Amino acid sequence: MSDVRRCTVCGRTLRDPASRARGTGPVCARKLRKLCKKARRQLLPVADVPAGPYL
């Protein structure tokens, strides 16, 4: 694990050792988790993807 001094998302200084190990501050980490959760919900299941001429 690297010891990052600034948030890789917003660039703010990281003070907490856990945040430094993660590379993001708590606010940015929360926002990233929400974005990932939203993206997973929007993905279609494989059975619902229409078959094209190349499949």
DSSP file (Angstrom, degrees, kcal/mol; ACC not computed):
  #  RESIDUE AA STRUCTURE BP1 BP2  ACC     N-H-->O    O-->H-N    N-H-->O    O-->H-N    TCO  KAPPA ALPHA  PHI   PSI    X-CA   Y-CA   Z-CA
    1    1 A M              0   0    0      0, 0.0     2,-0.2     0, 0.0    21,-0.1   0.000 360.0 360.0 360.0 140.7    0.0    0.0    0.0
    2    2 A S        -     0   0    0     19,-0.3     2,-1.0    18,-0.1    21,-0.1  -0.620 360.0-126.9 -94.2 156.7    1.2    3.5   -0.8
    3    3 A D        -     0   0    0     -2,-0.2     2,-0.3    19,-0.1    18,-0.2  -0.774  31.9-169.2-102.9  86.8    1.1    6.4    1.6
    4    4 A V        -     0   0    0     16,-1.5    19,-0.2    -2,-1.0    18,-0.1  -0.603  13.7-164.5 -81.6 133.4   -0.7    9.0   -0.5
    5    5 A R  S    S+     0   0    0     -2,-0.3     9,-2.9     1,-0.1     2,-0.3   0.696  72.1  44.5 -91.2 -21.5   -0.6   12.5    0.9
    6    6 A R  B    S-A   13   0A   0      7,-0.3     7,-0.2    14,-0.1     2,-0.1  -0.931  93.6 -98.2-126.1 149.4   -3.4   14.0   -1.2
    7    7 A C     >  -     0   0    0      5,-3.0     4,-1.2    -2,-0.3    17,-0.2  -0.422  25.1-143.5 -63.4 132.1   -6.8   12.7   -2.3
    8    8 A T  T  4 S+     0   0    0     15,-2.8    -1,-0.2     1,-0.2    16,-0.1   0.615  97.0  45.1 -75.0 -10.9   -6.6   11.2   -5.8
    9    9 A V  T  4 S+     0   0    0     14,-0.2    -1,-0.2     3,-0.1    15,-0.1   0.886 132.9   7.8 -94.8 -53.6  -10.0   12.5   -6.6
   10   10 A C  T  4 S-     0   0    0      2,-0.1    -2,-0.1    15,-0.0    14,-0.1   0.620  90.5-122.4-110.2 -15.8  -10.1   16.1   -5.3
   11   11 A G     <  +     0   0    0     -4,-1.2    -3,-0.1     1,-0.3     3,-0.1   0.484  57.2 146.7  89.3   2.0   -6.5   16.8   -4.3
   12   12 A R        -     0   0    0     -6,-0.1    -5,-3.0     1,-0.1    -1,-0.3  -0.343  58.7 -93.7 -70.1 155.4   -7.1   17.8   -0.7
   13   13 A T  B     -A    6   0A   0     -7,-0.2     2,-0.5     1,-0.1    -7,-0.3  -0.509  36.9-138.4 -69.7 132.5   -4.5   16.9    2.0
   14   14 A L        +     0   0    0     -9,-2.9    -1,-0.1    -2,-0.2    11,-0.0  -0.826  27.9 169.6 -96.0 128.3   -5.2   13.6    3.7
   15   15 A R        +     0   0    0     -2,-0.5    -1,-0.1     5,-0.0    -9,-0.0   0.743  52.7  82.5-106.6 -33.0   -4.7   13.5    7.4
   16   16 A D  S  > S-     0   0    0      1,-0.1     4,-2.3     2,-0.0     5,-0.2  -0.571  73.5-137.0 -79.2 133.9   -6.1   10.2    8.5
   17   17 A P  H  > S+     0   0    0      0, 0.0     4,-2.2     0, 0.0     5,-0.1   0.857 105.5  52.7 -58.7 -35.9   -3.9    7.1    8.1
   18   18 A A  H  > S+     0   0    0      2,-0.2     4,-2.0     1,-0.2     5,-0.2   0.901 109.6  48.6 -66.9 -39.8   -6.8    5.1    6.7
   19   19 A S  H  >>S+     0   0    0      2,-0.2     4,-2.8     1,-0.2     5,-0.7   0.893 110.4  51.6 -66.1 -39.4   -7.5    7.7    4.1
   20   20 A R  H  <5S+     0   0    0     -4,-2.3   -16,-1.5     2,-0.2    -2,-0.2   0.906 110.4  48.1 -63.0 -41.5   -3.9    7.9    3.2
   21   21 A A  H  <5S+     0   0    0     -4,-2.2   -19,-0.3     1,-0.2    -1,-0.2   0.876 116.2  44.0 -66.5 -36.4   -3.8    4.1    2.7
   22   22 A R  H  <5S-     0   0    0     -4,-2.0    -2,-0.2     2,-0.2    -1,-0.2   0.824 103.1-133.2 -76.5 -33.6   -7.0    4.2    0.6
   23   23 A G  T  <5S+     0   0    0     -4,-2.8   -15,-2.8     1,-0.2     2,-0.3   0.433  75.6  78.8  92.8   0.0   -5.8    7.3   -1.4
   24   24 A T  S   <S-     0   0    0     -5,-0.7    -1,-0.2   -17,-0.2    -2,-0.2  -0.978  78.2-115.3-137.6 152.1   -9.1    9.1   -1.0
   25   25 A G     >  -     0   0    0     -2,-0.3     4,-2.4    -3,-0.1     5,-0.2  -0.270  39.1-100.2 -76.3 171.3  -10.7   11.2    1.7
   26   26 A P  H  > S+     0   0    0      0, 0.0     4,-1.9     0, 0.0     5,-0.1   0.865 120.6  49.1 -64.7 -37.1  -13.9   10.1    3.4
   27   27 A V  H  > S+     0   0    0      2,-0.2     4,-2.2     1,-0.2     5,-0.2   0.937 114.2  44.4 -68.8 -46.4  -16.2   12.3    1.4
   28   28 A C  H  > S+     0   0    0      1,-0.2     4,-2.5     2,-0.2    -1,-0.2   0.879 111.9  53.5 -65.9 -37.7  -14.8   11.3   -2.0
   29   29 A A  H  X S+     0   0    0     -4,-2.4     4,-2.2     2,-0.2    -1,-0.2   0.908 109.4  49.0 -62.9 -41.7  -14.8    7.6   -1.0
   30   30 A R  H  X S+     0   0    0     -4,-1.9     4,-2.1     2,-0.2    -2,-0.2   0.919 111.6  48.7 -63.5 -44.2  -18.5    7.9   -0.1
   31   31 A K  H  X S+     0   0    0     -4,-2.2     4,-2.3     1,-0.2    -2,-0.2   0.897 110.8  50.6 -63.7 -40.3  -19.3    9.6   -3.4
   32   32 A L  H  X S+     0   0    0     -4,-2.5     4,-2.4     2,-0.2    -1,-0.2   0.894 108.5  51.9 -65.2 -39.7  -17.3    7.0   -5.4
   33   33 A R  H  X S+     0   0    0     -4,-2.2     4,-2.3     1,-0.2    -1,-0.2   0.912 110.3  49.1 -62.4 -41.5  -19.2    4.2   -3.6
   34   34 A K  H  X S+     0   0    0     -4,-2.1     4,-2.4     2,-0.2    -2,-0.2   0.913 111.1  49.5 -64.1 -42.5  -22.5    5.8   -4.5
   35   35 A L  H  X S+     0   0    0     -4,-2.3     4,-2.4     2,-0.2    -2,-0.2   0.909 111.9  47.9 -63.3 -42.3  -21.5    6.2   -8.2
   36   36 A C  H  X S+     0   0    0     -4,-2.4     4,-2.3     2,-0.2    -1,-0.2   0.907 111.8  49.9 -65.0 -41.3  -20.4    2.5   -8.4
   37   37 A K  H  X S+     0   0    0     -4,-2.3     4,-1.7     1,-0.2    -2,-0.2   0.916 112.2  47.7 -63.3 -42.7  -23.7    1.4   -6.8
   38   38 A K  H  X S+     0   0    0     -4,-2.4     4,-1.4     1,-0.2    -2,-0.2   0.900 111.2  50.8 -64.8 -41.8  -25.7    3.5   -9.3
   39   39 A A  H  X S+     0   0    0     -4,-2.4     4,-0.8     1,-0.2    -1,-0.2   0.890 108.5  52.1 -64.9 -39.4  -23.7    2.2  -12.2
   40   40 A R  H >< S+     0   0    0     -4,-2.3     3,-0.5     1,-0.2    -1,-0.2   0.877 108.2  51.8 -64.5 -37.1  -24.2   -1.4  -11.1
   41   41 A R  H 3< S+     0   0    0     -4,-1.7    -1,-0.2     1,-0.2    -2,-0.2   0.824 107.9  52.4 -67.8 -30.7  -28.0   -0.8  -10.9
   42   42 A Q  H 3< S+     0   0    0     -4,-1.4    -1,-0.2    -5,-0.1    -2,-0.2   0.622  85.7 103.1 -83.4 -13.0  -28.1    0.6  -14.5
   43   43 A L  S << S-     0   0    0     -4,-0.8     3,-0.0    -3,-0.5    -3,-0.0  -0.474  72.8-125.5 -71.7 139.9  -26.3   -2.4  -16.1
   44   44 A L        -     0   0    0     -2,-0.2     5,-0.1     1,-0.1    -1,-0.1  -0.609  24.9-109.4 -81.8 142.5  -28.5   -4.7  -18.0
   45   45 A P    >   -     0   0    0      0, 0.0     3,-1.4     0, 0.0     4,-0.5  -0.398  32.8-112.2 -63.3 152.2  -28.5   -8.4  -17.1
   46   46 A V  G >  S+     0   0    0      1,-0.3     3,-1.2     2,-0.2    -2,-0.1   0.838 115.8  59.2 -58.6 -35.6  -26.8  -10.5  -19.9
   47   47 A A  G 3  S+     0   0    0      1,-0.2    -1,-0.3     3,-0.0    -3,-0.0   0.748 102.6  54.2 -67.1 -22.5  -30.1  -12.2  -20.8
   48   48 A D  G <  S+     0   0    0     -3,-1.4    -1,-0.2     2,-0.1    -2,-0.2   0.496  81.3 104.4 -90.4  -4.5  -31.7   -8.8  -21.5
   49   49 A V  S <  S-     0   0    0     -3,-1.2     2,-0.1    -4,-0.5     3,-0.0  -0.669  77.8-120.5 -80.4 124.2  -29.1   -7.7  -24.0
   50   50 A P        -     0   0    0      0, 0.0     2,-0.4     0, 0.0    -2,-0.1  -0.383  26.0-115.4 -66.7 139.6  -30.4   -8.0  -27.6
   51   51 A A        -     0   0    0     -2,-0.1     0, 0.0     2,-0.1     0, 0.0  -0.599  34.2-160.0 -76.5 128.6  -28.4  -10.3  -29.8
   52   52 A G    >   -     0   0    0     -2,-0.4     3,-1.4    -3,-0.0    -1,-0.0  -0.380  36.9 -90.6 -99.2-178.6  -26.8   -8.5  -32.7
   53   53 A P  T 3  S+     0   0    0      0, 0.0    -2,-0.1     0, 0.0    -1,-0.0   0.681 123.7  55.4 -67.9 -15.7  -25.5   -9.8  -36.0
   54   54 A Y  T 3         0   0    0      1,-0.2    -3,-0.0     0, 0.0     0, 0.0   0.438 360.0 360.0 -98.2   0.5  -22.0  -10.3  -34.4
   55   55 A L    <         0   0    0     -3,-1.4    -1,-0.2     0, 0.0    -4,-0.0   0.445 360.0 360.0 -97.2 360.0  -23.1  -12.5  -31.6
